[in-house]
């Protein structure tokens, strides 16, 4: 069985090409829109997890054919995403308060 050497010249050239590309700076409006859309997507994802957990729990309560472990996994995922969102919110509030305490 022959072992062929790995050619690094192509990979290095691609890495160099990628780092040499200069992206134009985003305007403040574009940055704000990007941040807002990212935040909306994240909150929508958390909401989806919560709704999915509620649906699975309701199915279990009604006696439908769902596995208990699937219901518990879904509930735990929803809990983790909500807790992570709350921590991000807390850090954002702390950062805002720190900025407001700064003297000019």
CORMOLIN-V517322 format. One line per field, one symbol per residue. phi: phi as a letter, one per 30 degrees, with the letter a starting at -180 (. if undefined). A space follows every 50 residues. Layout:
phi->???
//
This chain:
phi->.dcddddcdddddddddddddccddddedddddddddddddddddddddd ddddddddddddiddbdddddddddddddddddddddddddddddddddd ddcc
//
